[in-house]
């Protein structure tokens, strides 16, 4: 499933009051139990980055945001090695867990789909 499909499903759930009432509490519990915020990571820091689209999206980040991403990942690895979590004042909260890669990921997936379509074009004579 691509990130674009995930965003479309999330928007559908947000626009449906019944589904939103079911999934929002479940999402909050999932985020709390996953613990990535306790280690100083944002949601986009834990997305699998081995796909070409993610590599392009990360490459397009401004240098200061890329540096902050690397710092958060290194700090989380250090927390994992020492088996400690960050103090409450250094943890990521709902307000600071903003989707900073969303625009880049959607754009690179759109470009990949367009490239695939153009590569497979069939011309009739």
Buried (B, 14 or more C-beta within 10 A) or exposed (E): EBBBEEBEEEEEBEEEEEEBEEBEEEEEEEBEEEEBBBBBBBBBBEBEBEBEBBEBBBEBBEEEBEEBBEEBBEBBEEBEEEEEBBEEEEBBEEEEBEEBBBEBBBBBBEEBEEEEEEEEEEEEE
